[in-house]
Amino acid sequence: MTEPLISVIMPAYNAEKFIAQSIESVMAQTYQNWELIIADDGSTDNTKAIIESYCHKDSRIKYYYQQNGKLAKARNLSISKSNGKYIAFIDADDIWFANKLTVQVKILSETNADLVFSDAVMFTDDPYTAKTVMHSGKGYYKGEQSLCKFLQQNRIPVLTVIMKANALKA
């Protein structure tokens, strides 16, 4: 049985400083059945060239450009182009651990959850505050009431979320 496809959603705006590391962290996943959909939100730096170089290396990476419309519009563009059973989110300055998708797909499968999330680690330029854990808790949401609660009181770092596409697109 093949693994379900995961659509990884990445908005980008003037992201040349970190986007290569973000893309590489997706490419390094132990879970291999993914597509990375990057929506460039009108970048004026070298973001497009960096993304296109990765598109040539890996056909699972897809690039879309839009005039600057802000973060939500870029995410929505990527979601509209997605084909996966699951949707995961990563921003252009985020990095995932290599087993993130593997672990979370297992939880989705075992619990039949609609959304799974975890803690995150935040890096800074200050060596005394680097690797600060963002405590959002770990867990999952199941059912319409839980998803509504999540949307009303979200304290979850977006890069930790993976969810069923049909729950998002409903």
C-alpha positions, 0 to 999 in steps of 0.5 A, spaced: 500 500 500 502 506 498 503 512 503 498 517 502 500 524 499 501 530 503 501 537 500 506 541 504 504 548 503 509 554 503 508 561 502 514 565 501 516 573 501 523 576 500 525 569 503 532 568 500 536 568 506 532 562 509 528 558 504 533 553 501 534 551 508 526 550 509 526 546 502 531 542 504 528 540 510 522 538 506 526 534 501 530 530 507 523 527 510 523 520 511 516 520 509 517 521 501 510 521 498 509 529 498 508 535 494 511 542 496 507 547 493 510 554 494 507 560 493 511 566 492 507 572 494 511 578 490 518 577 492 523 582 490 529 579 492 532 572 489 527 568 492 524 566 485 531 563 482 532 559 489 525 556 488 526 554 481 533 551 482 530 546 487 524 545 482 529 543 477 532 538 482 525 535 485 519 534 481 515 534 487 516 541 488 511 546 485 512 554 484 507 559 483 507 566 483 502 572 485 502 579 486 503 581 493 497 579 497 500 577 504 501 571 507 493 568 507 492 569 500 499 566 498 497 560 503 490 559 500 493 559 493 498 553 495 492 550 498 488 551 491 493 547 488 494 541 492 492 534 491 494 531 497 490 527 502 493 531 508 496 538 508 502 540 512 504 547 513 511 550 513 513 557 512 519 559 508 524 561 514 522 554 518 525 547 518 522 541 520 526 535 523 527 529 518 521 524 521 516 530 522 511 527 517 512 520 518 510 521 526 504 525 524 501 521 519 502 515 524 498 519 529 493 521 524 492 514 522 492 511 529 487 516 532 483 518 525 484 525 527 483 531 523 489 535 525 495 533 529 500 538 532 506 539 536 511 543 540 516 547 536 523 549 537 525 557 535 532 559 533 534 566 534 541 570 533 542 570 540 546 564 543 543 565 550 536 564 547 537 559 541 533 553 541 527 556 545 521 551 545 515 554 544 510 550 548 503 549 545 502 542 547 502 536 543 496 533 540 490 532 535 483 535 534 478 530 532 471 532 529 467 539 527 467 542 534 474 541 536 476 544 529 472 550 531 475 551 538 482 550 534 480 556 529 478 560 535 483 559 540 490 557 536 496 557 540 499 552 535 505 554 531 503 553 524 509 549 522 507 543 526 500 542 523 498 537 519 491 535 517 486 532 513 485 536 506 477 534 506 477 537 513 480 544 511 477 544 504 470 543 507 
